[in-house]
């Protein structure tokens, strides 16, 4: 089977790619997706993606193709609140790039559990997401006339193969060297040392991705966020 993996440079997509290369004999194509939420996270994520590509080539089986920077998602211009809604946008944009059997995403269940704890309705699990993608594709996607396949082709199936793997399990399973190459912060702090021109990016430690990376559960992430808000700390977690 020919699969296209959406890679941001974050932990979830890195784990997905590593597991796919380790556990399947699928023909694997990777497309690097830039996620720009206006906080400069895109810079360390892009750097992480470059390092991850090199690591995969040196330590895993060959990847058929790796396309960098072909899909750039700007949360402001695309009107997206967070990456839960990125899947249909990514799907619509990558359909014209190459013929594949499936497109795989690296989302995990705990991300959607956090949304439900935060009061969102609609059931943010993968079956719901699959229906949402189908609805978006056929009713409102700018790249596809309403009710018609994309350029006469059926919509490629979307899948999230490791959706039910707890993040703690995934972190323990993945090689530490590879885990350390990934980036998992939505709101990085920047720093420039005296005499240097390079900007250093450091995780904020308080966004949901940082807390998940520290081994917290969805409920713990939610409670920490509520405590921070109640103590009037100016922390944004999503």
WOWOHU-V723115 format. One record per pair of residues at least 24 apart in sequence whose ideal C-beta (glycine too) atoms are under 6 Angstrom apart, sorted by the first residue. I is the first residue (numbers start at 0). J is the second residue. If there is no record, write none. Layout:
i=I j=J
i=I j=J
//
This chain:
i=0 j=25
i=0 j=100
i=1 j=26
i=1 j=99
i=1 j=100
i=2 j=27
i=2 j=101
i=2 j=103
i=3 j=28
i=3 j=99
i=3 j=102
i=4 j=29
i=4 j=103
i=5 j=32
i=5 j=89
i=5 j=104
i=6 j=31
i=7 j=32
i=7 j=34
i=7 j=44
i=8 j=44
i=8 j=47
i=8 j=48
i=8 j=182
i=9 j=181
i=9 j=183
i=10 j=181
i=10 j=183
i=11 j=105
i=11 j=107
i=12 j=105
i=13 j=51
i=13 j=181
i=14 j=169
i=14 j=173
i=15 j=105
i=15 j=161
i=18 j=161
i=20 j=59
i=20 j=60
i=26 j=63
i=27 j=62
i=27 j=63
i=28 j=63
i=28 j=64
i=29 j=62
i=29 j=65
i=30 j=66
i=30 j=69
i=30 j=93
i=31 j=67
i=31 j=68
i=32 j=70
i=32 j=89
i=33 j=71
i=34 j=72
i=35 j=73
i=36 j=74
i=38 j=186
i=40 j=185
i=40 j=187
i=43 j=182
i=43 j=187
i=43 j=200
i=44 j=182
i=47 j=180
i=47 j=181
i=47 j=182
i=50 j=180
i=51 j=180
i=54 j=177
i=54 j=180
i=81 j=237
i=86 j=132
i=87 j=132
i=87 j=135
i=90 j=132
i=91 j=140
i=91 j=142
i=94 j=149
i=101 j=156
i=101 j=158
i=102 j=155
i=102 j=157
i=103 j=158
i=104 j=159
i=106 j=159
i=107 j=166
i=108 j=162
i=108 j=163
i=109 j=166
i=109 j=217
i=112 j=217
i=113 j=217
i=113 j=220
i=113 j=221
i=116 j=221
i=125 j=159
i=125 j=162
i=132 j=157
i=166 j=211
i=167 j=214
i=183 j=208
i=183 j=212
i=184 j=208
i=184 j=209
i=205 j=234
i=206 j=236
i=207 j=236
i=207 j=237
//
